[in-house]
Amino acid sequence: MISITYQVLKPINIRKMTPRVLISAEAEEVVNDLKKRFGELMFHQSGGCCDGSSPMCFEKGDFKVGGNDVCLGTISDCEFWMSKDQFEYWKHTQLMVDVTNGRGSSFSLEIPMGKRFFIKSRLFADQELTELAELTYVED
């Protein structure tokens, strides 16, 4: 005779975190094309130089982040950074990286493709503010 024992497992409460940054399907296609050409990529949200405050895409490591920067998360396996000072203004908003036709005036990798990334944003709901994804900082 075979004896079978069952163990009742308690469900684990896995809280889904609200992402601080997202990417549109169209922008993700452009990022995937850029990855094929350049390898690993990263984003840094411009603080107003060159093309206003556009997200800029670089080969990973080509833009030096430091103690004054914060990583909001990843989009398409690319870290998304901005300065801590700028983040203080935007910390209540969820960012969406999107893309449009037209040349921007930045050093971002998509510019020669006749495209440019831009940001759409919305305020977080009160509940979302309690569930935000963790930030990452550069360790000095």
Wavefront OBJ file of the C-alpha trace (Angstrom):
o trace
v 0.000 0.000 0.000
v 1.302 3.462 -0.894
v 0.794 6.293 1.540
v 0.459 9.795 0.135
v 0.893 12.811 2.355
v -0.352 16.215 1.321
v 1.034 19.426 2.671
v -1.166 22.477 2.611
v 0.844 25.461 1.426
v -0.039 28.943 2.495
v -0.201 31.456 -0.328
v 2.669 33.898 -0.365
v 1.608 37.513 -0.460
v 3.716 38.883 -3.296
v 3.020 42.553 -3.564
v 3.282 43.857 -7.076
v 5.338 47.032 -7.166
v 4.280 49.951 -9.333
v 7.003 50.706 -11.893
v 8.297 54.266 -12.008
v 9.141 54.070 -15.719
v 7.515 52.226 -18.631
v 8.117 52.022 -22.385
v 5.652 51.999 -25.289
v 5.665 49.124 -27.776
v 6.864 51.468 -30.540
v 9.758 52.765 -28.442
v 10.674 49.219 -27.467
v 10.989 48.303 -31.157
v 13.470 51.150 -31.642
v 15.402 50.079 -28.537
v 15.596 46.516 -29.864
v 16.965 47.794 -33.195
v 19.549 49.874 -31.330
v 20.573 46.876 -29.205
v 21.294 44.906 -32.375
v 23.654 47.671 -33.502
v 25.232 48.751 -30.224
v 24.722 46.017 -27.620
v 23.677 46.907 -24.082
v 22.045 50.302 -23.669
v 21.071 52.732 -20.932
v 18.849 55.805 -20.647
v 19.445 59.080 -18.862
v 16.692 61.656 -18.566
v 18.145 64.935 -19.772
v 17.742 67.827 -17.416
v 17.196 70.492 -20.051
v 20.358 70.675 -22.154
v 20.229 70.086 -25.915
v 16.783 68.646 -26.604
v 14.895 70.039 -23.628
v 14.227 67.278 -21.162
v 14.222 64.256 -23.458
v 15.272 60.768 -22.439
v 18.623 60.046 -24.042
v 19.754 56.555 -25.026
v 23.434 55.638 -24.846
v 25.566 52.546 -25.086
v 25.738 51.248 -21.535
v 28.568 53.026 -19.765
v 28.946 55.844 -22.316
v 27.107 58.218 -20.001
v 28.780 58.308 -16.612
v 26.351 58.164 -13.717
v 27.465 58.992 -10.203
v 26.366 59.921 -6.736
v 24.038 62.622 -8.058
v 22.000 60.171 -10.152
v 19.197 57.739 -9.354
v 18.025 54.704 -11.339
v 14.236 54.605 -11.567
v 14.117 51.078 -12.985
v 14.643 49.258 -16.242
v 12.841 49.381 -19.573
v 13.623 46.737 -22.185
v 16.497 45.581 -19.945
v 18.003 49.092 -20.021
v 18.606 51.071 -16.832
v 16.782 54.412 -16.724
v 18.641 57.149 -14.798
v 18.053 60.791 -13.928
v 19.676 63.296 -11.612
v 18.487 63.287 -8.003
v 17.603 66.980 -8.243
v 15.363 66.400 -11.247
v 13.849 63.315 -9.619
v 12.674 65.496 -6.715
v 10.392 67.301 -9.188
v 9.221 64.103 -10.919
v 8.992 61.642 -8.012
v 5.179 61.749 -8.013
v 4.901 60.791 -11.695
v 5.120 57.600 -13.685
v 7.131 58.091 -16.849
v 6.433 56.447 -20.193
v 9.207 56.488 -22.801
v 7.681 56.821 -26.252
v 9.094 57.574 -29.700
v 8.104 59.828 -32.579
v 9.391 60.603 -36.046
v 11.678 63.583 -36.358
v 15.231 64.436 -35.455
v 15.933 65.717 -32.007
v 19.017 67.746 -31.190
v 20.598 65.489 -28.598
v 23.351 62.884 -28.568
v 20.872 60.025 -28.190
v 21.448 56.938 -30.356
v 18.055 56.999 -32.110
v 18.568 60.476 -33.635
v 20.317 59.252 -36.856
v 17.307 56.947 -37.423
v 15.076 60.017 -37.836
v 13.388 59.230 -34.505
v 13.471 60.715 -31.059
v 12.392 59.466 -27.682
v 10.134 61.591 -25.515
v 8.395 61.288 -22.157
v 4.726 61.004 -21.352
v 3.883 61.210 -17.674
v 1.014 60.901 -15.250
v 0.672 61.400 -11.518
v 0.662 58.271 -9.391
v -2.598 57.418 -7.626
v -2.440 57.542 -3.824
v -2.404 53.729 -3.585
v 0.423 53.488 -6.138
v 2.561 55.841 -4.059
v 2.647 53.150 -1.358
v 3.701 50.465 -3.854
v 6.501 52.125 -5.823
v 9.425 50.102 -7.122
v 12.698 50.631 -5.266
v 15.218 53.179 -6.493
v 18.867 52.319 -7.144
v 21.803 54.597 -6.450
v 25.465 54.471 -7.436
v 27.626 53.205 -4.612
v 30.641 55.460 -4.121
l 1 2 3 4 5 6 7 8 9 10 11 12 13 14 15 16 17 18 19 20 21 22 23 24 25 26 27 28 29 30 31 32 33 34 35 36 37 38 39 40 41 42 43 44 45 46 47 48 49 50 51 52 53 54 55 56 57 58 59 60 61 62 63 64 65 66 67 68 69 70 71 72 73 74 75 76 77 78 79 80 81 82 83 84 85 86 87 88 89 90 91 92 93 94 95 96 97 98 99 100 101 102 103 104 105 106 107 108 109 110 111 112 113 114 115 116 117 118 119 120 121 122 123 124 125 126 127 128 129 130 131 132 133 134 135 136 137 138 139 140
